[in-house]
Amino acid sequence: MTEQPAAAEQLAALLAAGERAAFHGPPGAAVAELEKAVVLAQKSGRRAEVTAAAWLLGVALSAAGRYGGALRVLTPLVEAGENSTAVETRLFAAFAAATAASVHRGLGRHPAATVLDQRGLALADGQAEAEFDAHLGLASDAVGQQDLDAARASYGRAEELVAAHDDGWWRQRVRLEWARAELALLAEDPDEAAVAAASSVEQAESARAPRHVAKGLLFQGVAELSAGNPEAPGTLRRAATLAEGLAALPVVWQARALLGALLAGAAVEESARSLAAARSAVLTMAADLPPDLREEWLARPNVSALLEG
């Protein structure tokens, strides 16, 4: 009689610890807890907790740059949701589709990300958080494909959903500012992009979400670089250092690559160290990818130039 309550308490504790680490700590620290949560939920026959733990596991793996592992976890969730009428299953399938889309964006595969975000939108079934993820993802997908009008349309839908939720939703508000920065950069308005990115950093700091702070600083550094702001190296340095402390490799490699290129003529030794750190992060991430995605990603111009430099 005591085993089921004990298992339920253990599962709740594992999920809570995994979620804290995924969003408020080093994402890699969440992996072991969430893997245990998935196994325990499966053994207990708790299907809703299985899907929740698996999605959070995909988030943690993705944030750590373990893209191949993330896709292996997330893809079955999406497919299960599309073959189910259960509300919880479809909701977490929608979340999983959006997270998988972000992985493909991280690999520069924006058309593939668009397909996944559209699948996520279909799975959302009117659930506001899932619809937000899909619309915001579609905005970023459109930015990656240089379609400013489509990006603005999807961003507007995401913005409306955030406006309808006064409390909570800190992650959505932070990510909305990231997307606003992306749109401004595409529209060649780096000053607006810097304002949006700085706002995201402030909100993420208030939420005590260091990984989100690091990514916001990356956006801010890119905006400052585009505007010719002399603060750009310092901002990128902060982004890289914070991301390295969290082992958040997707931010590490981009911040270090940009900083290394920016300092090439002014601080040769720091430039070389930054570029070496960026290459190390890229190769670590590549090792986790399946062969076809690895080959495609390493052949991308910005990645291949980094590795050949």
C-alpha positions in Angstrom: 0.0 0.0 0.0 2.9 2.3 0.6 4.8 1.7 -2.6 2.5 3.6 -4.9 2.5 6.9 -2.9 6.2 6.6 -2.5 6.7 6.1 -6.2 4.4 9.0 -6.9 6.4 11.2 -4.5 9.7 10.1 -6.0 8.4 10.8 -9.5 7.2 14.3 -8.6 10.6 15.0 -7.0 12.4 13.8 -10.1 10.2 15.9 -12.4 10.6 19.0 -10.2 14.4 18.6 -10.0 14.7 18.0 -13.7 12.5 21.0 -14.6 14.6 23.3 -12.3 17.8 22.2 -13.9 16.5 22.4 -17.4 15.3 26.0 -17.0 17.2 27.4 -14.0 20.6 25.6 -14.0 23.0 23.6 -16.2 20.7 21.7 -18.6 23.0 18.7 -18.5 22.3 18.3 -14.8 18.7 17.6 -15.6 19.3 14.7 -17.9 20.0 11.9 -15.3 17.0 13.0 -13.2 14.6 13.1 -16.1 15.8 9.8 -17.5 15.0 8.3 -14.1 11.6 10.0 -14.2 10.8 8.5 -17.6 11.6 5.0 -16.4 9.7 5.4 -13.2 6.7 6.8 -14.9 6.7 4.0 -17.4 6.9 1.4 -14.6 4.1 3.1 -12.8 1.9 3.3 -15.9 1.6 7.0 -15.6 1.4 8.0 -19.3 1.0 11.8 -18.7 4.1 11.9 -16.6 6.0 9.8 -19.2 5.3 12.4 -21.8 6.0 15.3 -19.6 9.4 13.9 -18.4 10.4 12.9 -22.0 9.6 16.4 -23.3 11.7 18.0 -20.5 14.5 15.5 -21.2 14.4 16.6 -24.9 14.6 20.3 -23.7 17.6 19.6 -21.5 19.4 17.6 -24.2 18.8 20.3 -26.8 19.9 23.1 -24.5 23.1 21.2 -23.8 23.8 20.8 -27.5 23.1 17.1 -27.5 20.9 17.5 -30.6 21.0 13.9 -31.7 19.8 12.7 -28.3 17.1 15.3 -28.2 15.7 14.3 -31.5 15.7 10.6 -30.5 13.6 11.5 -27.5 11.3 14.1 -29.1 10.5 12.4 -32.4 8.5 9.5 -30.9 6.6 12.0 -28.7 5.4 13.9 -31.8 4.4 10.8 -33.6 2.6 9.4 -30.6 0.6 12.6 -30.3 -0.4 12.5 -33.9 -1.8 9.0 -33.4 -3.7 9.8 -30.2 -6.8 11.7 -29.1 -5.6 12.0 -25.4 -5.3 15.7 -24.5 -2.1 15.3 -22.5 -0.4 13.2 -25.1 -1.2 15.7 -27.9 -0.2 18.7 -25.7 3.3 17.3 -24.9 3.6 16.2 -28.5 3.0 19.8 -29.5 5.7 21.0 -27.1 8.0 18.3 -28.4 7.4 19.3 -32.0 8.4 22.9 -31.1 11.5 21.8 -29.3 12.5 19.5 -32.2 12.0 22.5 -34.5 14.4 24.5 -32.4 17.0 21.8 -32.8 16.6 21.9 -36.6 16.9 25.7 -36.5 20.1 25.3 -34.5 21.4 23.2 -37.3 20.4 25.8 -39.9 17.6 23.6 -41.2 14.8 26.1 -41.3 12.5 24.4 -43.8 12.5 21.2 -41.6 11.8 23.4 -38.5 8.9 25.0 -40.3 7.3 21.5 -40.9 7.7 20.6 -37.3 6.3 23.9 -36.0 3.3 23.4 -38.3 2.8 19.9 -36.9 3.0 21.4 -33.4 0.4 24.0 -34.2 -1.9 21.2 -35.4 -1.4 19.3 -32.2 -1.9 22.3 -30.0 -5.7 21.9 -30.2 -6.2 25.4 -28.9 -3.9 25.1 -25.9 -2.4 28.6 -25.5 1.2 27.6 -24.4 1.6 25.1 -27.2 0.1 27.5 -29.8 2.6 30.2 -28.6 5.5 27.8 -29.1 4.4 27.0 -32.6 3.7 30.5 -33.7 7.0 31.9 -32.2 8.9 29.0 -33.8 7.3 29.8 -37.2 8.4 33.4 -36.8 12.0 32.3 -36.2 11.7 29.8 -39.1 10.6 32.6 -41.4 13.5 34.9 -40.2 15.9 32.1 -41.1 14.4 32.0 -44.6 14.6 35.8 -44.9 10.8 36.2 -45.1 10.1 39.2 -43.0 6.4 39.5 -43.7 5.7 35.9 -42.7 7.9 36.3 -39.6 6.0 39.4 -38.5 2.6 37.6 -39.0 3.6 34.6 -36.9 5.2 36.9 -34.3 2.0 38.9 -34.0 0.0 35.8 -33.2 2.5 34.8 -30.5 2.5 38.4 -29.1 -1.3 38.3 -28.8 -1.1 35.1 -26.8 1.4 36.6 -24.4 -0.7 39.8 -24.0 -3.6 37.6 -22.9 -1.6 36.2 -20.0 -0.7 38.8 -17.4 0.9 36.5 -14.8 3.6 33.9 -15.3 4.8 33.0 -18.7 8.3 34.3 -18.0 9.8 32.0 -20.6 7.4 33.0 -23.2 8.0 36.7 -22.6 11.8 36.2 -22.7 11.6 34.2 -26.0 9.2 36.8 -27.5 11.9 39.4 -27.0 14.5 37.1 -28.7 12.2 36.9 -31.7 11.6 40.7 -31.6 15.4 41.0 -31.8 15.6 38.6 -34.7 12.9 40.5 -36.6 14.7 43.8 -36.0 18.0 42.4 -37.2 16.3 41.1 -40.4 14.7 44.5 -40.9 18.2 46.1 -40.5 17.3 47.8 -37.2 20.1 46.8 -34.9 19.2 49.4 -32.3 15.7 48.0 -31.9 17.2 44.5 -31.7 19.6 45.6 -28.9 16.7 47.0 -26.9 14.7 43.8 -27.3 17.6 41.6 -26.4 18.5 43.7 -23.3 14.8 43.4 -22.2 15.1 39.6 -22.5 18.2 39.6 -20.4 16.6 41.7 -17.7 13.5 39.4 -17.6 15.6 36.3 -17.6 17.7 37.6 -14.7 14.5 38.3 -12.8 13.4 34.8 -13.4 16.8 33.5 -12.3 17.2 31.6 -15.6 21.0 31.9 -16.5 20.8 29.9 -19.7 18.1 32.4 -21.0 20.3 35.2 -19.8 23.2 33.9 -21.8 21.2 33.5 -25.0 19.8 37.0 -24.5 23.3 38.3 -24.2 24.2 36.6 -27.4 21.3 38.3 -29.2 22.4 41.6 -27.6 26.0 41.1 -28.7 24.9 40.4 -32.3 22.8 43.5 -32.3 25.6 45.7 -30.9 28.0 44.2 -33.4 25.6 45.0 -36.2 25.2 48.6 -34.9 29.0 49.1 -34.6 28.6 49.4 -30.8 32.0 49.1 -29.0 30.2 47.2 -26.2 29.8 44.2 -28.4 33.0 42.3 -27.4 32.1 42.6 -23.7 28.6 41.5 -24.2 29.6 38.5 -26.3 32.3 37.7 -23.7 29.7 37.7 -21.0 27.4 35.4 -23.1 30.2 33.0 -23.7 31.4 32.8 -20.2 28.0 32.3 -18.7 27.1 29.7 -21.3 30.4 27.8 -20.6 29.6 27.7 -16.9 26.3 26.0 -17.9 27.8 23.8 -20.6 25.1 25.3 -22.9 27.1 24.5 -26.1 24.7 26.0 -28.7 25.3 29.5 -27.1 29.0 28.8 -26.4 29.9 28.0 -30.0 28.1 31.0 -31.5 29.3 33.5 -28.9 32.9 32.3 -29.0 33.0 32.2 -32.8 31.7 35.8 -33.1 34.0 37.0 -30.4 37.0 35.3 -31.9 36.3 36.8 -35.3 35.7 40.2 -33.8 39.0 40.3 -31.9 41.1 38.8 -34.7 42.9 42.1 -35.4 42.9 43.6 -31.9 43.5 40.8 -29.4 45.2 37.9 -31.2 45.6 35.6 -28.2 42.1 36.0 -26.9 40.8 35.6 -30.5 42.6 32.3 -30.9 41.3 31.0 -27.6 37.8 31.9 -28.4 37.9 30.3 -31.8 39.4 27.2 -30.3 36.6 27.0 -27.8 34.0 27.5 -30.6 35.6 24.6 -32.6 35.6 22.4 -29.5 31.9 23.1 -28.9 31.0 22.4 -32.5 32.9 19.1 -32.6 31.3 18.0 -29.4 27.9 18.8 -30.7 28.6 17.1 -34.1 29.6 13.9 -32.3 26.1 13.5 -31.0 24.4 13.9 -34.4 23.4 11.1 -36.7 25.7 10.8 -39.7 23.5 12.6 -42.2 22.8 15.6 -40.0 26.4 15.7 -38.9 27.7 15.9 -42.4 25.1 18.5 -43.4 25.8 20.7 -40.4 29.6 20.6 -40.7 29.3 21.5 -44.3 27.4 24.7 -43.6 29.4 27.8 -44.6 29.7 29.3 -41.1 30.6 26.0 -39.5 33.0 24.8 -42.1 34.8 28.2 -42.1 35.2 28.0 -38.4 36.7 24.6 -38.5 39.0 25.4 -41.4 40.2 28.7 -39.8 
